């Protein structure tokens, strides 16, 4: 009997030990499987990081090659100019001014290559007057001889602040002037983008002053989906820095191809509105819109947007954009650009509107500002006033013989008569 009990006890112990061993084995297999899955996930992450690193390295190499090529071309040009000073002087060129301009631009490119945007900004400011003198364009309205697309000018007291599409100077470049003739580069008005926006694609800025707050509207690209949308940022001073902590865009109209080119307008009773363009989609072409804003200017008042204008003129080529609404003498004027921005066919037109929500109709069947001997493809216009109440139009244009990207669109100002 004792022997039987002993055998049973030994068997029970063996079974218990075996059960524990099997349990440990199952745990170890589960742990091993989890470890393999984790390692597989880690390998995918490392592969993605490697691809991203390789892409970034390739981008840096391409940028370096591009800047290097440009610097090489400029240095070759500088050498050529050095050997042709006498001939150039005979043609009426000021070689000292020419070398000053070229040297400053060369230095700015070197600062860009070194990722020093403030240094590049300072270099461009330092030679702006010299380069402008060489362009001899002030009689035609040229005031800033560097790339400054989609300009918007805001007057605050005795100072004018001009904002433009992203460039080497940052997401939203900004320059300032006290006389509308001499302009100084300030730098980047929008140092950081919201998390939803893709870097390197911010354009068509405009600013509304609401008391002591400055509200910046701009177009950006959604990082995850690629939609073109409008966002809003604020600052306590016109030169920024503006901050945008939004979790999503202010306006997108994804079904209509996205929303771009925002421009604020304040009616005679103080009510703010925002005008913009939808790119076109769902059977509808490019369209200009308007919608009332809240008193802060940072959100819509809850009323649906109203359509202002669609392309209906042959010269527009099916494209209208860059709306800018102005009220003068009790009349509402809507200025806009039409046709291909990357060509000499781009131009500025005007319409009259019943009010800030339309309806609007073209003043004439042709644009009011077109390519000429001193510029090509004017557009991206905005209208502002000086202290005397006179109206001015700011716009960008290509220089003749240098039309289309990657050439620069420089800043022009011209008086505007709506009488």
VEXTIVO-942065 format. One record per residue (C-alpha): z, y negated, x; residue in one letter. Coordinates in Angstrom, 2 decimals, always signed. Last residue first. Layout:
<nodes>
<node <Z,Y,X>,"a">;
...
</nodes>
This chain:
<nodes>
<node <-59.69,-107.58,-12.92>,"x">;
<node <-58.92,-104.27,-11.27>,"x">;
<node <-59.50,-105.51,-7.72>,"x">;
<node <-58.41,-103.12,-4.97>,"x">;
<node <-57.88,-104.08,-1.36>,"x">;
<node <-58.81,-101.42,+1.16>,"x">;
<node <-56.78,-99.15,+3.43>,"x">;
<node <-58.19,-96.32,+5.56>,"x">;
<node <-56.41,-93.41,+7.27>,"x">;
<node <-58.29,-90.86,+9.37>,"x">;
<node <-59.60,-87.42,+8.43>,"x">;
<node <-59.75,-85.40,+11.62>,"x">;
<node <-62.32,-82.81,+12.65>,"x">;
<node <-61.37,-79.14,+12.22>,"x">;
<node <-62.61,-79.26,+9.44>,"x">;
<node <-65.55,-81.25,+8.13>,"x">;
<node <-67.45,-84.36,+9.13>,"x">;
<node <-67.56,-85.63,+12.71>,"x">;
<node <-70.89,-87.48,+12.86>,"x">;
<node <-69.58,-90.28,+10.70>,"x">;
<node <-65.77,-90.42,+10.72>,"x">;
<node <-64.11,-88.34,+8.06>,"x">;
<node <-62.15,-90.08,+5.34>,"x">;
<node <-58.60,-90.61,+4.11>,"x">;
<node <-57.49,-92.96,+1.36>,"x">;
<node <-55.08,-95.81,+0.71>,"x">;
<node <-55.99,-98.21,-2.08>,"x">;
<node <-54.40,-101.65,-2.25>,"x">;
<node <-53.25,-103.77,-5.17>,"x">;
<node <-52.10,-107.37,-4.89>,"x">;
<node <-48.67,-108.04,-6.38>,"x">;
<node <-47.68,-110.60,-3.76>,"x">;
<node <-45.17,-108.16,-2.24>,"x">;
<node <-47.94,-105.57,-1.65>,"x">;
<node <-49.00,-103.01,-4.24>,"x">;
<node <-49.88,-99.31,-4.09>,"x">;
<node <-52.81,-97.03,-4.99>,"x">;
<node <-53.35,-93.50,-3.72>,"x">;
<node <-56.57,-91.77,-2.64>,"x">;
<node <-57.20,-88.21,-1.50>,"x">;
<node <-60.82,-89.19,-0.94>,"x">;
<node <-63.52,-90.66,+1.32>,"x">;
<node <-66.24,-88.19,+2.40>,"x">;
<node <-67.82,-90.06,+5.30>,"x">;
<node <-66.86,-93.30,+7.04>,"x">;
<node <-68.24,-96.40,+8.77>,"x">;
<node <-71.91,-96.28,+7.71>,"x">;
<node <-71.10,-95.16,+4.19>,"x">;
<node <-69.69,-92.26,+2.17>,"x">;
<node <-68.58,-93.04,-1.37>,"x">;
<node <-66.06,-95.15,-3.30>,"x">;
<node <-66.63,-96.05,-6.99>,"x">;
<node <-67.97,-92.65,-8.05>,"x">;
<node <-70.80,-92.45,-10.59>,"x">;
<node <-70.93,-91.93,-14.38>,"x">;
<node <-68.86,-95.02,-15.09>,"x">;
<node <-65.35,-95.72,-16.39>,"x">;
<node <-64.68,-92.03,-16.95>,"x">;
<node <-62.56,-91.09,-19.96>,"x">;
<node <-58.83,-90.47,-20.39>,"x">;
<node <-56.67,-89.20,-23.26>,"x">;
<node <-54.16,-89.71,-21.92>,"x">;
<node <-50.52,-88.80,-21.30>,"x">;
<node <-49.75,-91.93,-19.24>,"x">;
<node <-51.54,-94.07,-21.84>,"x">;
<node <-54.92,-94.68,-23.46>,"x">;
<node <-56.61,-93.81,-20.20>,"x">;
<node <-59.42,-95.36,-18.16>,"x">;
<node <-61.27,-93.40,-15.48>,"x">;
<node <-62.00,-94.00,-11.81>,"x">;
<node <-63.91,-92.22,-9.06>,"x">;
<node <-63.40,-91.42,-5.37>,"x">;
<node <-65.82,-89.40,-3.23>,"x">;
<node <-66.38,-86.10,-1.40>,"x">;
<node <-70.08,-85.52,-0.74>,"x">;
<node <-69.60,-86.01,+3.03>,"x">;
<node <-68.00,-82.58,+3.15>,"x">;
<node <-64.69,-80.71,+3.42>,"x">;
<node <-63.20,-82.28,+0.27>,"x">;
<node <-65.99,-80.71,-1.83>,"x">;
<node <-66.66,-82.68,-5.05>,"x">;
<node <-64.33,-85.20,-6.71>,"x">;
<node <-61.41,-87.52,-6.07>,"x">;
<node <-59.29,-89.28,-8.71>,"x">;
<node <-58.23,-92.69,-9.93>,"x">;
<node <-56.76,-92.99,-13.43>,"x">;
<node <-56.54,-96.54,-14.72>,"x">;
<node <-54.21,-97.59,-17.54>,"x">;
<node <-54.65,-101.07,-19.01>,"x">;
<node <-51.88,-103.56,-19.86>,"x">;
<node <-52.96,-105.93,-17.11>,"x">;
<node <-52.61,-103.17,-14.53>,"x">;
<node <-51.24,-99.64,-14.97>,"x">;
<node <-52.03,-97.10,-12.23>,"x">;
<node <-52.43,-93.31,-12.32>,"x">;
<node <-53.35,-91.31,-9.20>,"x">;
<node <-55.06,-87.92,-9.57>,"x">;
<node <-55.93,-86.00,-6.37>,"x">;
<node <-58.45,-83.57,-7.90>,"x">;
<node <-61.86,-83.12,-9.54>,"x">;
<node <-64.26,-80.26,-8.81>,"x">;
<node <-67.30,-79.01,-10.75>,"x">;
<node <-69.77,-80.54,-8.31>,"x">;
<node <-68.33,-83.98,-9.00>,"x">;
<node <-71.74,-85.71,-8.67>,"x">;
<node <-72.93,-84.03,-11.88>,"x">;
<node <-70.21,-85.60,-14.04>,"x">;
<node <-68.08,-83.61,-16.51>,"x">;
<node <-65.10,-82.48,-14.44>,"x">;
<node <-61.99,-82.23,-16.63>,"x">;
<node <-59.54,-85.02,-17.51>,"x">;
<node <-56.07,-85.79,-18.83>,"x">;
<node <-54.63,-82.52,-20.14>,"x">;
<node <-51.07,-82.82,-21.37>,"x">;
<node <-48.14,-80.87,-19.96>,"x">;
<node <-45.60,-79.34,-22.38>,"x">;
<node <-42.45,-81.34,-23.08>,"x">;
<node <-39.17,-80.29,-21.46>,"x">;
<node <-38.35,-83.48,-19.58>,"x">;
<node <-39.70,-82.09,-16.32>,"x">;
<node <-37.46,-81.91,-13.28>,"x">;
<node <-36.57,-83.90,-10.14>,"x">;
<node <-37.55,-87.36,-11.36>,"x">;
<node <-33.92,-88.31,-12.03>,"x">;
<node <-34.86,-89.82,-15.41>,"x">;
<node <-36.46,-86.54,-16.46>,"x">;
<node <-40.19,-86.23,-15.95>,"x">;
<node <-43.00,-86.57,-18.51>,"x">;
<node <-46.13,-84.48,-18.00>,"x">;
<node <-49.67,-85.24,-16.87>,"x">;
<node <-52.64,-83.00,-16.05>,"x">;
<node <-55.99,-83.08,-14.23>,"x">;
<node <-58.21,-80.02,-14.64>,"x">;
<node <-60.31,-77.75,-12.39>,"x">;
<node <-62.29,-75.46,-14.66>,"x">;
<node <-61.02,-73.36,-17.55>,"x">;
<node <-62.14,-69.77,-18.21>,"x">;
<node <-58.78,-68.28,-17.26>,"x">;
<node <-58.86,-70.21,-14.00>,"x">;
<node <-59.12,-73.63,-12.39>,"x">;
<node <-57.38,-75.40,-9.52>,"x">;
<node <-54.81,-77.17,-11.68>,"x">;
<node <-54.41,-80.81,-10.66>,"x">;
<node <-51.42,-83.15,-10.82>,"x">;
<node <-49.84,-86.10,-12.63>,"x">;
<node <-46.07,-86.60,-12.88>,"x">;
<node <-44.39,-88.98,-15.28>,"x">;
<node <-41.47,-91.41,-15.12>,"x">;
<node <-40.34,-93.59,-18.05>,"x">;
<node <-39.43,-97.13,-16.94>,"x">;
<node <-40.81,-98.94,-20.00>,"x">;
<node <-43.90,-100.10,-18.08>,"x">;
<node <-44.68,-96.51,-17.13>,"x">;
<node <-43.64,-94.94,-13.83>,"x">;
<node <-46.21,-92.65,-12.18>,"x">;
<node <-45.70,-89.74,-9.80>,"x">;
<node <-48.54,-87.89,-7.98>,"x">;
<node <-48.79,-84.14,-7.41>,"x">;
<node <-51.91,-82.76,-5.66>,"x">;
<node <-51.58,-79.03,-6.45>,"x">;
<node <-51.11,-76.47,-9.25>,"x">;
<node <-52.31,-72.85,-9.23>,"x">;
<node <-55.41,-70.99,-10.37>,"x">;
<node <-55.06,-71.64,-14.09>,"x">;
<node <-53.08,-68.46,-14.80>,"x">;
<node <-50.73,-69.40,-11.95>,"x">;
<node <-49.86,-72.73,-13.59>,"x">;
<node <-47.44,-73.47,-10.67>,"x">;
<node <-44.93,-76.25,-11.35>,"x">;
<node <-41.46,-77.08,-9.97>,"x">;
<node <-41.55,-74.18,-7.54>,"x">;
<node <-38.77,-71.57,-7.17>,"x">;
<node <-35.34,-71.23,-5.54>,"x">;
<node <-35.17,-74.95,-4.79>,"x">;
<node <-33.14,-76.23,-1.82>,"x">;
<node <-35.66,-78.90,-0.84>,"x">;
<node <-34.35,-81.51,+1.59>,"x">;
<node <-36.03,-84.74,+2.66>,"x">;
<node <-35.14,-86.12,+6.09>,"x">;
<node <-36.15,-88.65,+5.11>,"x">;
<node <-38.26,-91.67,+5.99>,"x">;
<node <-37.70,-93.16,+2.54>,"x">;
<node <-33.90,-92.95,+2.68>,"x">;
<node <-31.38,-90.99,+0.60>,"x">;
<node <-33.58,-87.91,+0.44>,"x">;
<node <-34.95,-85.53,-2.18>,"x">;
<node <-37.37,-82.59,-2.43>,"x">;
<node <-39.78,-81.36,-5.13>,"x">;
<node <-42.24,-78.49,-5.30>,"x">;
<node <-45.78,-77.98,-6.55>,"x">;
<node <-47.59,-74.64,-6.39>,"x">;
<node <-50.46,-72.79,-4.73>,"x">;
<node <-50.02,-69.04,-5.26>,"x">;
<node <-50.02,-66.82,-2.16>,"x">;
<node <-47.89,-64.07,-3.69>,"x">;
<node <-44.93,-63.59,-1.38>,"x">;
<node <-44.94,-66.82,+0.63>,"x">;
<node <-45.71,-69.15,-2.27>,"x">;
<node <-48.00,-71.88,-0.92>,"x">;
<node <-47.00,-75.54,-0.99>,"x">;
<node <-47.95,-78.80,-2.70>,"x">;
<node <-45.73,-81.87,-2.47>,"x">;
<node <-43.44,-84.11,-4.47>,"x">;
<node <-40.81,-86.19,-2.65>,"x">;
<node <-38.04,-87.94,-4.58>,"x">;
<node <-36.30,-90.88,-2.90>,"x">;
<node <-32.79,-91.65,-4.13>,"x">;
<node <-31.11,-95.06,-4.10>,"x">;
<node <-32.44,-96.01,-7.52>,"x">;
<node <-35.24,-93.57,-8.29>,"x">;
<node <-37.96,-94.06,-5.67>,"x">;
<node <-40.95,-91.75,-6.19>,"x">;
<node <-42.76,-90.17,-3.24>,"x">;
<node <-46.11,-88.42,-2.84>,"x">;
<node <-47.21,-85.53,-0.64>,"x">;
<node <-50.69,-83.94,-0.72>,"x">;
<node <-50.06,-80.99,+1.62>,"x">;
<node <-47.85,-78.17,+2.81>,"x">;
<node <-49.35,-74.99,+4.27>,"x">;
<node <-48.01,-74.23,+7.75>,"x">;
<node <-44.88,-72.47,+6.53>,"x">;
<node <-44.96,-70.36,+3.38>,"x">;
<node <-42.65,-71.41,+0.54>,"x">;
<node <-40.05,-69.22,-1.26>,"x">;
<node <-37.31,-69.93,+1.28>,"x">;
<node <-37.49,-73.69,+0.74>,"x">;
<node <-39.17,-75.65,+3.55>,"x">;
<node <-37.41,-77.38,+6.44>,"x">;
<node <-38.05,-80.60,+8.43>,"x">;
<node <-39.59,-82.56,+5.52>,"x">;
<node <-40.29,-86.16,+6.65>,"x">;
<node <-41.61,-85.08,+10.05>,"x">;
<node <-42.32,-87.82,+12.58>,"x">;
<node <-42.08,-91.62,+12.46>,"x">;
<node <-45.56,-92.51,+13.72>,"x">;
<node <-46.04,-96.27,+14.00>,"x">;
<node <-48.68,-98.24,+12.11>,"x">;
<node <-50.09,-101.69,+12.95>,"x">;
<node <-52.28,-103.14,+10.22>,"x">;
<node <-50.45,-102.77,+6.89>,"x">;
<node <-48.04,-105.54,+8.06>,"x">;
<node <-44.60,-103.91,+8.19>,"x">;
<node <-45.77,-100.43,+9.05>,"x">;
<node <-44.56,-96.83,+8.88>,"x">;
<node <-45.85,-93.30,+9.56>,"x">;
<node <-44.89,-89.98,+8.00>,"x">;
<node <-46.05,-86.39,+8.45>,"x">;
<node <-45.03,-83.78,+5.90>,"x">;
<node <-44.60,-80.24,+7.27>,"x">;
<node <-44.49,-81.40,+10.87>,"x">;
<node <-45.99,-83.71,+13.51>,"x">;
<node <-48.69,-81.22,+14.49>,"x">;
<node <-50.03,-81.65,+10.98>,"x">;
<node <-48.89,-81.28,+7.38>,"x">;
<node <-50.50,-83.49,+4.73>,"x">;
<node <-49.64,-87.19,+4.56>,"x">;
<node <-46.93,-89.79,+3.94>,"x">;
<node <-47.21,-93.56,+4.46>,"x">;
<node <-44.13,-95.79,+4.50>,"x">;
<node <-44.59,-99.54,+4.07>,"x">;
<node <-41.75,-101.85,+5.07>,"x">;
<node <-40.77,-105.24,+3.65>,"x">;
<node <-38.62,-103.88,+0.84>,"x">;
<node <-39.65,-100.27,+0.30>,"x">;
<node <-43.41,-99.93,-0.13>,"x">;
<node <-44.69,-96.38,-0.63>,"x">;
<node <-48.11,-95.23,+0.61>,"x">;
<node <-49.59,-91.79,-0.10>,"x">;
<node <-52.22,-90.25,+2.17>,"x">;
<node <-54.11,-87.02,+1.45>,"x">;
<node <-55.17,-86.43,+5.08>,"x">;
<node <-53.81,-88.28,+8.15>,"x">;
<node <-55.53,-87.08,+11.35>,"x">;
<node <-55.41,-89.95,+13.85>,"x">;
<node <-57.12,-93.36,+13.94>,"x">;
<node <-54.65,-95.24,+11.72>,"x">;
<node <-55.79,-98.55,+10.16>,"x">;
<node <-59.47,-98.13,+9.24>,"x">;
<node <-60.26,-100.69,+6.52>,"x">;
<node <-63.88,-101.53,+7.29>,"x">;
<node <-62.96,-104.65,+9.27>,"x">;
<node <-60.26,-102.55,+10.91>,"x">;
<node <-62.81,-100.07,+12.23>,"x">;
<node <-63.43,-101.05,+15.81>,"x">;
<node <-62.79,-97.38,+16.70>,"x">;
<node <-61.89,-98.43,+20.24>,"x">;
<node <-59.28,-100.87,+18.94>,"x">;
<node <-57.78,-98.10,+16.80>,"x">;
<node <-57.36,-95.90,+19.86>,"x">;
<node <-55.51,-98.67,+21.72>,"x">;
<node <-53.31,-99.50,+18.72>,"x">;
<node <-52.35,-95.87,+18.17>,"x">;
<node <-51.60,-95.26,+21.85>,"x">;
<node <-47.79,-95.34,+21.83>,"x">;
<node <-47.49,-93.95,+18.33>,"x">;
<node <-49.49,-90.89,+19.36>,"x">;
<node <-47.24,-90.28,+22.38>,"x">;
<node <-44.06,-90.71,+20.32>,"x">;
<node <-45.25,-88.20,+17.72>,"x">;
<node <-46.19,-85.70,+20.43>,"x">;
<node <-42.70,-86.03,+21.91>,"x">;
<node <-41.11,-85.54,+18.49>,"x">;
<node <-43.30,-82.41,+18.01>,"x">;
<node <-42.24,-80.76,+21.27>,"x">;
<node <-43.53,-77.19,+20.93>,"x">;
<node <-44.69,-77.22,+24.61>,"x">;
<node <-48.34,-76.89,+23.49>,"x">;
<node <-47.71,-79.76,+21.08>,"x">;
<node <-46.31,-81.87,+23.93>,"x">;
<node <-49.43,-81.12,+25.96>,"x">;
<node <-51.59,-82.18,+23.02>,"x">;
<node <-49.65,-85.46,+22.78>,"x">;
<node <-50.18,-86.10,+26.50>,"x">;
<node <-53.93,-85.69,+26.09>,"x">;
<node <-53.85,-88.09,+23.12>,"x">;
<node <-51.99,-90.67,+25.18>,"x">;
<node <-54.36,-90.32,+28.12>,"x">;
<node <-57.43,-90.70,+25.91>,"x">;
<node <-56.13,-93.87,+24.28>,"x">;
<node <-55.04,-95.47,+27.55>,"x">;
<node <-58.30,-94.43,+29.25>,"x">;
<node <-60.32,-96.11,+26.51>,"x">;
<node <-58.18,-99.24,+26.59>,"x">;
<node <-58.69,-99.56,+30.32>,"x">;
<node <-62.38,-98.79,+29.86>,"x">;
<node <-62.96,-101.65,+27.42>,"x">;
<node <-66.41,-100.80,+26.09>,"x">;
<node <-69.08,-103.53,+25.85>,"x">;
<node <-72.10,-101.43,+26.76>,"x">;
<node <-72.08,-102.83,+30.30>,"x">;
<node <-68.48,-101.72,+30.54>,"x">;
<node <-69.59,-98.20,+29.69>,"x">;
<node <-72.19,-98.25,+32.46>,"x">;
<node <-69.68,-99.50,+35.02>,"x">;
<node <-66.99,-97.04,+33.94>,"x">;
<node <-69.33,-94.07,+34.20>,"x">;
<node <-67.66,-91.99,+36.90>,"x">;
<node <-64.20,-92.32,+35.34>,"x">;
<node <-65.66,-91.58,+31.92>,"x">;
<node <-66.99,-88.25,+33.15>,"x">;
<node <-63.60,-87.33,+34.63>,"x">;
<node <-61.89,-88.26,+31.34>,"x">;
<node <-64.40,-86.20,+29.38>,"x">;
<node <-63.69,-83.24,+31.65>,"x">;
<node <-59.97,-83.82,+31.11>,"x">;
<node <-60.55,-83.97,+27.36>,"x">;
<node <-62.55,-80.73,+27.37>,"x">;
<node <-59.91,-78.97,+29.45>,"x">;
<node <-57.16,-80.29,+27.18>,"x">;
<node <-59.02,-79.02,+24.13>,"x">;
<node <-59.56,-75.62,+25.74>,"x">;
<node <-55.91,-75.38,+26.74>,"x">;
<node <-54.81,-76.36,+23.24>,"x">;
<node <-57.02,-73.67,+21.79>,"x">;
<node <-56.01,-71.05,+24.38>,"x">;
<node <-52.35,-71.83,+23.79>,"x">;
<node <-52.83,-71.63,+20.05>,"x">;
<node <-54.66,-68.31,+20.43>,"x">;
<node <-51.97,-66.99,+22.78>,"x">;
<node <-49.24,-68.09,+20.37>,"x">;
<node <-51.05,-66.44,+17.49>,"x">;
<node <-51.50,-63.24,+19.50>,"x">;
<node <-47.81,-63.26,+20.38>,"x">;
<node <-46.90,-63.80,+16.75>,"x">;
<node <-49.16,-60.93,+15.70>,"x">;
<node <-47.69,-58.67,+18.41>,"x">;
<node <-44.17,-59.59,+17.35>,"x">;
<node <-45.01,-58.97,+13.69>,"x">;
<node <-46.56,-55.59,+14.56>,"x">;
<node <-43.53,-54.69,+16.68>,"x">;
<node <-41.18,-55.79,+13.92>,"x">;
<node <-43.09,-53.70,+11.41>,"x">;
<node <-42.98,-50.67,+13.75>,"x">;
<node <-39.28,-51.22,+14.35>,"x">;
<node <-38.69,-51.35,+10.59>,"x">;
<node <-40.71,-48.18,+10.10>,"x">;
<node <-38.84,-46.45,+12.95>,"x">;
<node <-35.52,-47.52,+11.42>,"x">;
<node <-36.54,-46.07,+8.07>,"x">;
<node <-37.43,-42.77,+9.77>,"x">;
<node <-34.15,-42.85,+11.69>,"x">;
<node <-32.24,-43.47,+8.48>,"x">;
<node <-34.06,-40.62,+6.77>,"x">;
<node <-33.31,-38.32,+9.73>,"x">;
<node <-29.67,-39.38,+9.68>,"x">;
<node <-29.45,-38.72,+5.95>,"x">;
<node <-30.96,-35.26,+6.49>,"x">;
<node <-28.52,-34.56,+9.34>,"x">;
<node <-25.59,-35.70,+7.22>,"x">;
<node <-26.73,-33.47,+4.38>,"x">;
<node <-27.20,-30.55,+6.79>,"x">;
<node <-23.77,-31.22,+8.30>,"x">;
<node <-22.16,-31.39,+4.89>,"x">;
<node <-23.87,-28.14,+3.89>,"x">;
<node <-22.78,-26.50,+7.13>,"x">;
<node <-19.21,-27.69,+6.65>,"x">;
<node <-19.22,-26.18,+3.16>,"x">;
<node <-20.71,-22.95,+4.52>,"x">;
<node <-18.03,-22.81,+7.22>,"x">;
<node <-15.31,-23.54,+4.69>,"x">;
<node <-16.61,-20.77,+2.45>,"x">;
<node <-16.75,-18.40,+5.42>,"x">;
<node <-13.14,-19.21,+6.34>,"x">;
<node <-12.05,-18.65,+2.78>,"x">;
<node <-13.97,-15.36,+2.63>,"x">;
<node <-12.44,-14.28,+5.92>,"x">;
<node <-8.97,-15.22,+4.78>,"x">;
<node <-9.50,-13.34,+1.55>,"x">;
<node <-10.81,-10.32,+3.46>,"x">;
<node <-7.81,-10.37,+5.80>,"x">;
<node <-5.45,-10.66,+2.88>,"x">;
<node <-7.17,-7.81,+1.06>,"x">;
<node <-6.92,-5.65,+4.20>,"x">;
<node <-3.24,-6.47,+4.61>,"x">;
<node <-2.54,-5.71,+0.99>,"x">;
<node <-4.25,-2.36,+1.38>,"x">;
<node <-2.29,-1.57,+4.54>,"x">;
<node <+0.93,-2.40,+2.78>,"x">;
<node <+0.00,+0.00,+0.00>,"x">;
</nodes>
